[in-house]
Amino acid sequence: MLIYKMSSIFIKHNHTQFEDSLLKEADGLKALSDALSPDAKVITPKIYEVDENSMHLEKIYSASPSKEQYLTLGKELAKMHKRVYEFYGYAEDNHIGLSLQKNILSKNWGEFFIIYRLNYQLSLIQDKAIQSRFQSILDANKKKLESFLNDTTKHPSLLHGDLWSGNVMFDNEYIYLIDPAAYYGDREVDIAMTEMFGGFDREFYDSYEKEYPKSKHYNTKKIIYNLYHYLNHYNLFGHGYLGGCEDGFELIKSL
């Protein structure tokens, strides 16, 4: 019998088109929880119960983050990213926000990212002229893009997958990672995503860099990895994200 205080619960309802959305979110939260340091202050909210319709979670009493918490977040994320896994991708499809996120398990990071991140999002573009133009750029440059990503990536890391500031919450003691789109990939995917919508405090980046320095290719990879998110946002929300897509494909042409 499940016993808890109703005041300590946040109930999240499934408002997406996907029946398994909350189940896949719960799976991602568990994967992150298992990979984070057990004695650290970076955690995921407890899940009390979940089904296709709702998820009962630990309620987070949000507070403004301190500099010390950003230092902790950077260090603990870097420690999680240091853990080495066997494959890129994920065993099952899951979701990123309101979109399906396609997955397989792969030994080839560059190929996985091109097919299951960029190509899949390109297949969803409704404007056929834009879709054709972007697809032509990707097809013409996919071999060198695949080689570049494989040559500059050390190992598969567990990724949050949708790591922007809205998916990190703070209370007076803990830091919570929420709403993941988890899979295994180049750890710089997560760092790139943190920079898309205003970024985190400087202490986060300094602390991460001290624990696990970014590659010398990060500034290039950041644009490539965020292209996936710009394409997703363009497909979901429209023209305001087209410029980010254009920048990403221009960079791919210049590799």
Secondary structure, DSSP 8 states (H G I E B T S, - for coil): -----GGGEEEEE--SS-TTHHHHHHHHHHHHHHHS-TTSSEE---EEEE-SSEEEEE--------HHHHHHHHHHHHHHHHS--S-EE-SS-EEETTEEE---EES-HHHHIIIIIIIHHHHT---HHHHHHHHHHHHHHHHHHHHHHHHT--S-EEE-SS-SGGGEEE-SS-EEE-S---EEE-THHHHHHHTTTS---HHHHHHHHHHS---TTHHHHHHHHHHHHHHHHHHHH-GGGHHHHHHHHHHHHH-
